[in-house]
Amino acid sequence: MKRVLIMALAAVLLVSACGKESPAPQTVTVTLESNPTTGYSWQAAQTEELFKVDKSYTEKEHPEGMVGVGGNETFTFTPLKAGKTEVTLTYARPWEGGEQADQVVYVFEIDHDLQVKMINGYSTGVEEPIPAPTPSIQ
């Protein structure tokens, strides 16, 4: 009788655990002003590879035929596993030995459900530091 009761309890716990869904992984989006016509672009680096990184560029609206128009580079970080990492975004001309104009640094912590928490965000710009934009975490 005791054995049947234990097995029934185990079955109930198993069924209830299977019904719980983990939340969808959160993504982090950071958008930074950029002007690739100057040769500068934003590059992302992580201290520990915890994120998949996607990057896109959107040019600002401008009259037809106008050249040298800047825009925004958007980084989307999708967590791959739990841990803590520092993400550094550097605005530089890569072919000039890494000469940089700006740098933005974020520290993120990812839990086992792939939920993201920003621990810190700051700028270490070379000339005049830009404010570190607040990332969107969804």
C-alpha positions in Angstrom: 0.0 0.0 0.0 2.8 2.4 1.0 4.6 1.6 -2.3 1.4 2.4 -4.4 1.0 5.7 -2.5 4.6 6.7 -3.2 4.3 5.8 -6.9 1.0 7.8 -7.2 2.6 10.8 -5.5 5.6 10.6 -7.8 3.3 10.4 -10.8 1.3 13.5 -9.7 4.6 15.4 -9.2 5.9 14.4 -12.6 2.7 15.4 -14.4 2.6 18.8 -12.6 6.2 19.5 -13.4 5.7 18.7 -17.0 2.8 21.2 -17.2 5.1 24.1 -16.2 6.6 25.9 -19.1 9.7 27.9 -18.7 9.4 31.5 -19.8 10.7 32.4 -23.3 14.3 33.6 -23.3 14.5 37.3 -23.0 16.4 39.3 -25.6 18.4 42.5 -25.1 18.4 45.2 -27.7 20.9 48.1 -27.8 20.6 50.9 -30.5 23.6 53.2 -31.1 24.0 56.1 -33.5 26.5 55.3 -36.3 27.8 56.6 -39.6 29.6 53.9 -41.5 30.5 56.4 -44.3 33.2 57.7 -41.9 34.6 54.2 -41.7 33.5 53.7 -38.1 31.2 50.9 -37.0 30.1 49.3 -33.8 31.6 45.9 -32.8 30.5 43.7 -30.0 32.6 41.5 -27.7 31.8 39.4 -24.7 34.0 38.2 -21.8 32.1 34.9 -21.8 30.1 33.8 -24.9 26.6 33.8 -23.3 24.7 35.6 -26.1 24.0 35.0 -29.7 24.6 38.5 -31.3 22.6 39.8 -34.3 23.4 43.3 -35.8 21.5 45.5 -38.2 21.8 49.0 -39.6 19.1 51.5 -40.4 19.9 54.7 -42.3 18.2 57.9 -41.2 15.6 59.4 -43.5 17.2 61.8 -46.0 16.6 63.5 -49.3 17.2 61.3 -52.3 20.8 61.6 -53.5 22.2 62.8 -50.2 25.4 60.9 -49.2 27.2 60.6 -45.9 24.0 60.2 -43.9 24.3 58.3 -40.6 21.9 56.0 -38.9 21.6 53.5 -36.1 23.2 50.2 -35.5 21.0 47.8 -33.5 22.4 44.8 -31.6 20.1 42.1 -30.5 21.5 39.7 -27.8 19.7 36.4 -27.3 20.9 34.4 -24.3 22.3 30.9 -24.9 23.1 29.8 -21.3 23.2 31.0 -17.7 26.1 33.1 -16.4 27.5 36.6 -16.1 29.2 38.4 -18.9 30.5 41.9 -19.8 29.5 43.1 -23.2 31.7 45.7 -24.8 30.4 47.7 -27.8 33.3 49.6 -29.5 32.9 52.3 -32.2 36.1 52.0 -34.2 37.8 51.8 -37.6 38.9 48.2 -37.5 41.6 48.6 -40.2 43.4 51.3 -38.3 44.6 49.1 -35.5 41.4 49.4 -33.5 41.4 53.2 -33.2 38.2 53.8 -31.3 36.0 56.8 -30.8 33.6 55.5 -28.2 33.0 52.4 -26.1 29.9 51.3 -24.2 30.1 48.5 -21.6 27.3 46.5 -20.0 27.4 43.7 -17.4 24.5 41.2 -17.7 23.5 38.2 -15.6 21.5 35.4 -17.2 19.6 33.0 -15.0 18.8 29.3 -15.8 15.5 30.3 -17.4 17.4 32.6 -19.8 16.0 35.7 -18.2 18.4 38.7 -18.3 19.2 41.3 -15.7 21.5 44.3 -16.4 23.9 44.8 -13.5 25.8 47.8 -14.9 26.1 50.0 -18.0 28.6 52.8 -18.6 30.6 54.6 -21.4 34.3 54.9 -21.7 34.4 57.2 -24.7 37.8 58.4 -25.9 36.9 62.0 -26.6 33.6 62.8 -24.9 31.9 59.8 -23.5 28.4 59.2 -24.9 25.8 58.2 -22.3 25.3 54.5 -22.3 21.9 53.9 -23.8 19.5 51.9 -21.6 19.1 48.5 -23.3 15.6 47.2 -24.0 15.1 43.8 -22.3 12.1 41.9 -23.5 
